[in-house]
Amino acid sequence: MSKKKPIVSPSFSYETLEETLDIKVKGSGMTIGIPKEIAFQENRVALTPDAVSVLVNNGHTVVLEHNAGDASHFRDQEYSDAGAKIVYSREEVFKAPILVKSAPVVEEDLPLLQMNQCIISPLHLSVLRQEVLCTMMQKKITAISFENLKDDSDSYPIVRSMSEIAGSAVMLIAAQYLSSANHGKGVLLGGISGIAPTKVIIIGAGIVGEYAARAALALGASVKVFDNNVSRLKRLQNTIGQRLWTSVIEPKLLAKQLRTCEVAVGALANQNGRTPMVVTEEMVSGMRPGSVIIDASIDRGGCFETSEVTSHEAPIFIKYGVIHYCVPNIPSGFSRTASQAISNVLMPLLIEAGEAGGVEELAWHKVHLRHGIYLFKGYLTNFYLSQRFDLKYTDLNLLIASQR
């Protein structure tokens, strides 16, 4: 009698399986170019030597144009020690598949741009020319703007950093020009025992206005803030942590406060066009001689009617006895700090792009990055630019989805 073989039941595992996720493709090393900026008054550099060292150690190649970091006091030797390749030809830098710039693309750059290049730089909507945009579209470039670049917390890290620098700097600048040596009133910004504090008017309760208010309060000044956005005024009160004199912009009240102040700061912001001009020439003419106006909004037109663009070399002019400081791009005057702030955002972004297999691949995995992309492989993906220049708009999400 033959023995029956025992029936072996199949084994089943009832354990919970791990979730399967979309695996990023490990990319090979990227080549990143850092050109020397030739734009007006641009002293910053997009990556510091420390950031270059991290990128090189992660397998990437960094090509730097000779003296690109000089204006920020970063020398070629420091970049070379960090592993960067120093080149003396601008054309050679522009051959890199990825360009990082601290100034917008200008007309002189257009012949040097490569097909299918990726450019990370500021956009500067107010001065952008249609020829620049169209040439970049023809060369199928992917472009990311500093102004619209978002991080995981849905905020704008580079814009915020530059605004913090500008806001902190305006009070240092005001203190300098209030001195007798600079034709000011000869008063100390702040206050000492027994003497009434200096009066500071800040127009705009954004990041620039917030940091200007912080610096002024820390010095002991009396601060009054104007803005037509009441929620911004409330946020300012909460973040500073103490009660401030705040008001909506009412012309008669604003004119009255300007007549008795020592410092007036223009810090209004407008994302898509010219800054509203809220201080008339008549209001300025009524201010005290020797008082100081700092128009931090001048790069978008300015909010004082008497404002005219000045330079870091000749930063002020006097009108109606009032000192006007109207230098655009204030952070460029503190270029080393500004460069470090930009580099702190771009270096991790480039590391992530390398791990994902390129910037275009990273845009698939990181949805918040898409907000900063205004050109994707030559397609215009910024609705405001398409309206302004009457160019075809393409939805970035559909573009990315169609290429998977």
Stockholm file with secondary structure:
# STOCKHOLM 1.0

chainA/1-404         MSKKKPIVSPSFSYETLEETLDIKVKGSGMTIGIPKEIAFQENRVALTPDAVSVLVNNGHTVVLEHNAGDASHFRDQEYSDAGAKIVYSREEVFKAPILVKSAPVVEEDLPLLQMNQCIISPLHLSVLRQEVLCTMMQKKITAISFENLKDDSDSYPIVRSMSEIAGSAVMLIAAQYLSSANHGKGVLLGGISGIAPTKVIIIGAGIVGEYAARAALALGASVKVFDNNVSRLKRLQNTIGQRLWTSVIEPKLLAKQLRTCEVAVGALANQNGRTPMVVTEEMVSGMRPGSVIIDASIDRGGCFETSEVTSHEAPIFIKYGVIHYCVPNIPSGFSRTASQAISNVLMPLLIEAGEAGGVEELAWHKVHLRHGIYLFKGYLTNFYLSQRFDLKYTDLNLLIASQR
#=GR chainA/1-404 SS CCCCCCCCCCCCCCSCCCCCCCCCCCCCCCEEEECCCCSTTCCCCSSCHHHHHHHHHTTCEEEEETTTTGGGTCCHHHHHHHTCEEESCHHHHTTSSEEECSSCCCGGGGGGCCTTCEEEECCCGGGCCHHHHHHHHHTTCEEEETTTCCCTTSSCHHHHHHHHHHHHHHHHHHHHHTSGGGTSCCCCSSCCTTSCCCEEEEECCSHHHHHHHHHHHHHTCEEEEECSCHHHHHHHHHHHTSCCEEECCCHHHHHHHHHTCSEEEECCCCSSSCCCCCBCHHHHHTSCTTCEEEETTGGGTCSBTTCCCCCSSSCEEEETTEEEECCSCGGGGGHHHHHHHHHHHHHHHHHHHHHHTSHHHHHHHCGGGGGGEEEETTEECCHHHHHHHTCCCCCHHHHHHHTC
#=GC SS_cons         CCCCCCCCCCCCCCSCCCCCCCCCCCCCCCEEEECCCCSTTCCCCSSCHHHHHHHHHTTCEEEEETTTTGGGTCCHHHHHHHTCEEESCHHHHTTSSEEECSSCCCGGGGGGCCTTCEEEECCCGGGCCHHHHHHHHHTTCEEEETTTCCCTTSSCHHHHHHHHHHHHHHHHHHHHHTSGGGTSCCCCSSCCTTSCCCEEEEECCSHHHHHHHHHHHHHTCEEEEECSCHHHHHHHHHHHTSCCEEECCCHHHHHHHHHTCSEEEECCCCSSSCCCCCBCHHHHHTSCTTCEEEETTGGGTCSBTTCCCCCSSSCEEEETTEEEECCSCGGGGGHHHHHHHHHHHHHHHHHHHHHHTSHHHHHHHCGGGGGGEEEETTEECCHHHHHHHTCCCCCHHHHHHHTC
//
